[in-house]
Amino acid sequence: MNTVKTVLISTASLPHDGVASWTTELNYLLKRENELDYVVGPHSNIKIDKPIQISINEISFLDKVKRKFNYKNRFNPYLRGLKKVLKLEDKIILQVKDNYGLLKAVLAFVKKSQLRKRVYIQYHYHSFMPFSDEAFLLEQIDELVLLTEESYQKIKKETNTLPIRISINNDGVDSNLFKPVDKKKKQGLRKSLSLSSEKLIFIWTSQDRKKKGLDVILETWERIYSENQNIELLVFGLNKNIDVNGVKNMGQVPNSSLVNYYQSSDFFLFPTLCQEGFGLSLVEALKSGSYCIAADNGSTPYILNNGQYGKLVDRPNMVNDWVRVIKSSILEYEANDRENIFLERLPKNIYDMSDWCFRYNEIIKSAKKSFKHRYYI
């Protein structure tokens, strides 16, 4: 039997030199021993020995014309990169990272080209709920890699037929970077970041999207701040002005700098109004020592161990509930000499990136063994 090679097709350049979420994990993996053989995607300025980087071609005039008539054609350059690999290798495990449109383009290409026996399709799904058209898609992929057991149970319950292999690999962060600091270092960080040494510092960070819940938090904040001016909210990731007392817009900050803000803060707010697959910013803040208050949505109960590692807001769409939980948390925090009561319960290396890296490689090894057992092909 010919050797089965593993190919990751990605809409982000890998290694990635920008600010992103799952690409941070891939960067970590690519610096270490890994089971990937090829990565197909946009050109990366960072060169590596393994896997082999296949840069997609520049978008041609014809690509632009085709894309204008049918938006699905935007993935044609990626498919051309995939064709290059298939000329070199007979059998491949093809990994698609989260991008639903790219997955559908890959499936259509594999079917049209009659490559199903040569290609084992592994979809790394970063959301929580079952995705649309699942019956059509699930018949064409071989393995679904999910972030949590809870997501699997949700999909299994709500999907009539689930004829594929399932693997689970929750995200991780660098425990050597995201870790708590003592009070003395915390005050030193605040001084270096020009933050108040006396006020309680809250953090919200995410993309500027309605489902991330900032509107709910800002309305909550106005009500709390009117009674307590000894608090300040730092907002990261927003490219617009915020005219709310006690709120400071910090703009875009890379993760390497954001960790210092996590470590110097008191509270982290995660008011997601969607079923999160795995909130990496919540994990980062949690491991950095922040007292976390999060919406009870998607994977957040898993991350906070059902309230053992932080506070969960059962009704995150209700401003009154956020006001109540934040106020009670402040009282609790102050009564405990501004110490995070949840921190002693948190295992030191929980949600660690090295563990994620190990599981990632093991999933590939397992898929290689399963390649020959696809008797349904």
N, C-alpha and C positions, 0 to 999 in steps of 0.2 A: 504494500500500500504506500502510495506517495505521501510524503510528509505534508501535514496540514499546516498552513501558515495562517497567521492572524493579522487582519487588516482593520485598522480603525479609520473610518471616514468621518471627518469633522468639518463643521462650518467655521470653526475657529482655527487660526494657525497654531500649530503645536511644534515645539514648545511655544507658549504664549507669553508675550512681553507686555500685555496690558492688564487692566484691572478686571477680573472676572471671578466666577465662583468655582465651577467644576474644573476649569482649566488649571487652577492652582494645584489641584490634586494630580492632574495629568503631568504637570511640570515636575512634581515631586516624583512620580512614577518613572518618568523618562530619564531622570538623573540616576536611577538605580537599576538593578537587575530586573528585567521585565520580560513578559512573554509575547510582546507585540513584535511583529516582523515588518509591518509597513504602516505608515500613517499618511492618509490622503487628505489634503486640505489646502487652504491658502498658504502662500509662501511665508515661511518663518525666517527671521533674521538670526535665530539661534540654531546652530548646527549641532547635531548629535550623531553618535556612532550607531545607535540602535534605538528604535527601528529605522528602516530606510524611509526617508521623507520623499513623498511624491507630491510635488506642488502642482496644483491645478493650473491649467492654462489661463492666461489673461482672457477676459471676456471679449469675444470678437464682435464685429459689427453684425454678423449673422446671429450670434447669440442674443444681441440686443433686440434685433427684429423679432426673433422667435419669442423672446420674453414679453415683448409688447403685445403679441397676439395671444399668448398663453403663459400666464405667470409661472406655471409648473416647470417651464423650460429653464428657470433660473438655476436648476441643479445640473444642467447639462455638462458644465465644466467638471463637476465632481464625478460624473459618470465616465467622462473621458479618462480621468485619473484612475478610476477603478479598472477600466479596460486595460490600461498599461500593466497593472498588477496581474490581471487574468491572462495576459500573454506570457507572463513569467512563471505563474504558479497554476497548478492543476486544481487543487482543492484549498479553499480558504474558509476561515471563520470571519465573517464580516460584521464588525461592530458599528452600530449607529448610535450616536449619543443624543438622546432626547428629542432631536428635531423631527417633528411629526411629518412635515412636508418632505424632508430628505428621505425619511423612511419609505414613504409612499413612492417616491421617484425611484429609489433603489429596488423596491419590490416589482414595480412595473418593468424596469430594465431587466431584472433577473428572469422574470416570466417571459418577456418578449424574446430574450436571447436564449431561452431554454437552458439556463445555467443552474437550475435548482439542485441538481445532483452534485454540482461542484461547490455550491455556496451554502454555508450554514449561517443563518441570519440571527444575530444576537442584538436585541434592542434594549439599550440601557434607558429605562424610563424614569424620569426625575420628578414626575408628578405623583399624586396620591390616588386619585379616583380612576375608574375605568375610562379609557379614551373612546372617542366616537368611532363608529365603523369597526368596532373591535372584532366582530365575527369575521368580516372580510380580511382584516389584517392578521388575526391570530391564526388563520389557516395557512398563512404564508411565511410566518416567522418560526424559528425553531426554539428560541429561548428569550424569555423576558427577564431582565435583571432589574429588580425593584430595590427601593431604599429601606423599606421596613416590612416586618412581618404583618403589621396592621394594614398596610397597603395591599399586600397579597390577600389577606382575608376579605378585604372590601371588594377587590376585583373578583375573587372566587365566588363570593356571595351574589354579586350583581351581574355576573357573566354566565350565560346559560351553558356555554361550552368553552373549556379552557384547555385546548389540545396541544399544550406546549410545556417545555421544561421551564421551571422558575428557579431563579437564584436571587439571593438577597445580599446586598452590600451597602450598609448605610455609610454616608459620607463621614469624613474625618478632617481634623485640622491638626496643625503641628503643635503638639503638646509642649515642645521646647520654646515655642513662641507665645502661644496663648496660655498663660498661666497667671495665677493670682500673685499680687505683691503685698508686702506688709505695709502698715500705715505710714511709716517713715518714707518709704520709696514712693508710695501713693502721693504724698504731699509734695515730694520732689518732682514727680511727673506733672502734677497740677501747676507747679510754679513754672516749669519749662514750657508748658502748653498755654500759659497765661489764663489759667482757670482759677476760679474762686477757691480759696482754701477752706471756706466756711460753709458755702451753700451745698445742698444736696444736688449732685449732677446726675441728670437723666440723659439717656441716649436713645435716639431712633435712627436707624440707618436702613435704607433700601433704595429701590428704583422709584422713580416718580410715577407711580401707577396707583389708580384709585383703590385697587384691591389690597394694597399694602397698608391701608388703614390710617394714614397720616391725618386725614380730615377728622376722623373720630378722636384721635389723640389731641389735636389742636383745640377742638371744642372742649374736650376734657380738661386740657391744660388751662384754658381761660378760667374755668370754674374753680380749679384748685388754686391757681396762682392768686386769684382775687382774695383768698383767705390766708395764703402762705407765700411770702415773697422770698423765703430762704431756699428757693429751689430754682434750678435752671435746666432747660431742655436744649440739648445739642442735636441738631438735625443734619444728617449726612446723606449725600446722594441727590440733593435737590438743586435744580438750576433755576430757582426763582426766589423772589423776595417773600419773606414771611413776616407779616405785620401783627405779631402776637407778643404781648409782654412776657418776658422771661424766656423767650425762645431765641436761639442764635443759630442761623443757617451757616454750616461749616463747609458746604459745597462737596466736591468730590475729593476723597482722600483714599490713597491706596491702602491695602490691607496691612502692609508693613508699618504704616504710620497709625492706622486705626487701632491697632492693638494697644497703643499707649493710652488712647482715649478710653478704651474698655477698662484698662487696669486702673485708671484714675477716676472712673465714674462710680456712682453708688448703685444706680438702677439702669436696667436695659428694658425697653418697651418693644414688644413684638406683637403689634395689633393686626396681624394678617386677617383679611376677610375672605380668604380662599383656602382651599384644602391643600396646604403646603406639602410638598413631597418630603423635604428635609431642609429646614431653615438653617443654612450655614452661619448666617450672622448671629442667630440665637445661640448656636453651639460655640462660636468664637467668644461671645460675651460671657456665656455661662462658664467656660473654662478659664476665662480671664478674671473671674471672681465677682462679676456683676450680679446683683440681686435681680433676677429675671422675672418679668411679668408678661405673660404671653396669652394670646387668644387660644382658646380650646378648639383648634382647627387642624385637620390633617394629622401631621406627624408631631405636632408640638406636645401632646400628652406623652408620647413616647420619649421625646428628647428630655422633658422635665420629669420623667418617671412618675407620671400621674400626680404631679404636685409635690413629689419628694425633693426635687431639686429647684423648685421655683413656684410662683403663683400662676394659676390658670384662671382666665376669665371665661366663665361658662357661656355668657351671652355677649360676644365681642362686638356685636352691632349696636349695643346699648351703651350710650355715653354714661348713664347713671351707674352702670356696673363698673366701668373703668374708674370713675370718680371714687366709688366706694372701695374698690380693691387697692387703688394707689394710696388713698388716705390711710387705710388700715396698715398697709405695708410700711408707710413712712413712720407711723407710730411704733410699729414693731421694731423697725430698724433703729430708731432713735433710742428706744428702751433697751436695746441690746448693744449700746455704746457704738452705734454705727458699724456693727459687724454683721455680715451676711449669715443668717442662721442656717441657710441651706448648704453652705460651702463645705462643712464638715461631713456631709452625707455624700458628697460627690467624689467618686473614684478618680484618682489622679490622672490615669491615662484613658479615661472614657472617651469615646469618639476620636480615637487617635488616628492620624493619617497613615502611620506605618502599618496599623492593623488593616486599614482600608486597602493599602497597597498589596499586602499579603493576600487578602481575599480576592482582589482583582486578578492577580496572577493565578490563583487556585481555580477561579471560575473559568479562565481560559484553558487550563490543563484539563478540567473536567469536560469542557465542550469538545476538546480534541478527542477524548475517549468516546464521547457520545456520537461523533460524526458518523461512524460506521453503523450505528444502530437506527438510522433514520429509514426504517423499512416502509414508511408512508410516502417516501419520495418516488 
